Amino acid sequence: MGTEIVLFLIVGVVIAVVSGQMFSYNGRKYVGGKRGGAGAALASIPFHLATLGVVVLISVYPFEGEPIRNFLLRLGLLLLLLAVLYGIAVGVFHRRHQEQEVAEFERKHGMGQVPTGPVPDQDDRVPEPRTYEVGNDQPGSTPEKIHPVDPRK
């Protein structure tokens, strides 16, 4: 195993752990303090695992050329893929944050609750069933009468 691969593994693991901790900390603040802490911690576990997996996969891919060039190539690839993973994770947090804001707004303004009492200004009235006339398009034909089902029966 070349020294550039060992160096890349060390640097890659440090980057993965630091970015995962930043992700967990910022996610906790973004999602909602103590309530969002558990969700952020749970979301940071797959993030850590995914970034460590990317580090390992990049480290075993063979690159041709000078060792310093290979190291920088691996590091650049890691940073690009880490940015994609971080963007996906932030999108998930953003969606959860929006859902919490909507729920808080609905709770605050009494929305989303089903009324259980009677409707104001309405007695136990049920409208009378109507009879509809449907004509066929033939000249000289008489329309047929359709009687809907009475909802009171």
Backbone torsions as a table, in degrees:
resi	resn	phi	psi	omega
1	MET	NA	130.0	-177.8
2	GLY	-74.0	157.2	-179.2
3	THR	-66.8	-29.7	179.2
4	GLU	-67.8	-31.6	178.5
5	ILE	-70.2	-42.7	178.3
6	VAL	-63.9	-44.1	178.1
7	LEU	-62.3	-42.2	178.5
8	PHE	-63.2	-42.0	178.7
9	LEU	-60.5	-43.3	179.9
10	ILE	-64.5	-50.0	-179.0
11	VAL	-64.7	-41.1	-179.4
12	GLY	-64.4	-42.3	178.6
13	VAL	-65.8	-40.8	178.1
14	VAL	-62.5	-45.0	178.9
15	ILE	-62.8	-43.3	-179.6
16	ALA	-62.5	-43.4	-178.4
17	VAL	-69.4	-44.7	-179.7
18	VAL	-63.7	-45.3	-179.4
19	SER	-67.3	-34.7	176.3
20	GLY	-65.6	-38.9	177.4
21	GLN	-68.2	-39.4	175.9
22	MET	-63.4	-41.5	178.5
23	PHE	-61.1	-45.0	-179.7
24	SER	-65.4	-44.9	-178.8
25	TYR	-64.6	-50.5	-179.3
26	ASN	-66.5	-35.9	177.5
27	GLY	-64.1	-38.4	178.4
28	ARG	-62.1	-43.9	179.5
29	LYS	-69.1	-40.1	-174.3
30	TYR	-72.6	-40.2	-175.1
31	VAL	-77.6	-28.2	175.7
32	GLY	143.3	50.5	173.1
33	GLY	60.8	-129.3	-175.5
34	LYS	-69.0	-34.5	-179.9
35	ARG	-65.6	-37.9	-177.2
36	GLY	-87.6	-3.8	-177.1
37	GLY	-61.5	-42.7	-179.4
38	ALA	-66.3	-41.3	179.4
39	GLY	-65.5	-39.7	178.9
40	ALA	-67.4	-39.6	178.6
41	ALA	-65.3	-40.9	178.6
42	LEU	-67.2	-36.9	179.3
43	ALA	-72.6	-26.3	-178.6
44	SER	-74.6	-23.4	179.4
45	ILE	-64.6	-52.0	176.4
46	PRO	-63.0	-31.3	178.0
47	PHE	-63.9	-46.1	176.9
48	HIS	-59.7	-47.0	-178.3
49	LEU	-63.4	-41.0	-179.9
50	ALA	-66.2	-43.1	-179.5
51	THR	-68.5	-37.9	176.3
52	LEU	-66.2	-36.8	176.0
53	GLY	-63.4	-39.9	177.4
54	VAL	-64.4	-40.3	178.3
55	VAL	-59.7	-46.8	-178.2
56	VAL	-65.4	-45.0	-179.5
57	LEU	-62.3	-40.8	178.6
58	ILE	-67.6	-35.1	-177.0
59	SER	-68.6	-29.7	-178.2
60	VAL	-91.0	-9.7	178.6
61	TYR	-73.3	128.9	-176.3
62	PRO	-79.9	128.9	174.8
63	PHE	-116.3	143.5	178.3
64	GLU	-97.1	143.0	175.2
65	GLY	128.8	-165.3	-177.9
66	GLU	-70.6	149.8	-178.5
67	PRO	-60.6	-40.1	-179.1
68	ILE	-68.2	-36.2	176.9
69	ARG	-65.0	-42.7	178.7
70	ASN	-63.0	-42.3	179.2
71	PHE	-61.1	-47.5	-179.1
72	LEU	-66.1	-36.6	177.2
73	LEU	-63.7	-45.0	177.8
74	ARG	-63.6	-42.8	-179.6
75	LEU	-63.7	-43.0	177.7
76	GLY	-63.0	-42.5	177.3
77	LEU	-62.6	-42.0	178.4
78	LEU	-61.6	-45.3	-178.5
79	LEU	-65.4	-38.6	177.3
80	LEU	-65.0	-46.7	179.9
81	LEU	-67.8	-34.0	176.9
82	LEU	-65.5	-37.8	177.2
83	ALA	-63.9	-39.9	177.8
84	VAL	-64.5	-46.6	178.5
85	LEU	-61.3	-42.2	-179.4
86	TYR	-65.3	-40.9	177.9
87	GLY	-62.7	-41.9	177.4
88	ILE	-63.0	-44.6	-178.6
89	ALA	-65.5	-39.9	178.2
90	VAL	-65.9	-36.5	175.7
91	GLY	-61.1	-39.7	177.2
92	VAL	-65.0	-44.6	178.2
93	PHE	-63.1	-39.6	-179.5
94	HIS	-63.1	-42.8	178.5
95	ARG	-63.0	-42.7	178.7
96	ARG	-64.7	-39.0	178.6
97	HIS	-62.7	-42.8	178.8
98	GLN	-64.5	-41.1	178.0
99	GLU	-61.4	-39.5	177.8
100	GLN	-66.6	-39.1	178.4
101	GLU	-64.9	-41.2	178.5
102	VAL	-64.6	-44.4	179.2
103	ALA	-62.6	-40.7	178.9
104	GLU	-65.4	-41.4	178.3
105	PHE	-63.5	-45.0	179.6
106	GLU	-64.1	-40.5	179.4
107	ARG	-66.3	-40.8	-177.3
108	LYS	-67.8	-36.9	-175.9
109	HIS	-101.6	7.2	176.8
110	GLY	69.4	26.4	179.8
111	MET	-89.1	157.1	176.6
112	GLY	82.2	2.8	177.8
113	GLN	-96.1	136.7	-179.6
114	VAL	-87.0	125.7	178.6
115	PRO	-67.6	139.0	-178.0
116	THR	-107.7	-15.5	-177.7
117	GLY	-89.7	-178.1	178.9
118	PRO	-70.2	155.9	178.4
119	VAL	-78.5	131.9	-178.8
120	PRO	-60.7	147.2	176.8
121	ASP	60.9	29.4	176.5
122	GLN	-137.8	120.1	177.0
123	ASP	-82.2	-159.2	175.5
124	ASP	-86.0	42.0	-178.0
125	ARG	-82.7	138.4	173.8
126	VAL	-125.5	129.1	-178.2
127	PRO	-64.9	149.1	177.8
128	GLU	-67.9	143.5	177.0
129	PRO	-68.2	144.3	-178.7
130	ARG	-101.0	157.4	174.7
131	THR	-109.0	130.3	-179.0
132	TYR	-110.2	141.9	177.0
133	GLU	-105.3	129.4	179.2
134	VAL	-122.7	123.0	179.9
135	GLY	-105.0	148.7	172.2
136	ASN	-90.1	163.5	-170.2
137	ASP	-83.7	16.2	179.9
138	GLN	-86.0	135.3	178.8
139	PRO	-66.0	138.1	177.4
140	GLY	83.3	1.2	-179.7
141	SER	-86.1	154.8	178.4
142	THR	-99.3	145.4	-178.9
143	PRO	-70.3	149.4	177.6
144	GLU	-91.7	148.8	177.5
145	LYS	-100.2	132.5	178.5
146	ILE	-112.8	127.8	178.9
147	HIS	-109.1	112.4	179.6
148	PRO	-71.1	164.1	178.5
149	VAL	-70.9	134.6	180.0
150	ASP	-74.3	119.8	-177.0
151	PRO	-69.6	-14.8	-178.9
152	ARG	-82.5	-9.4	-177.1
153	LYS	-103.5	NA	NA
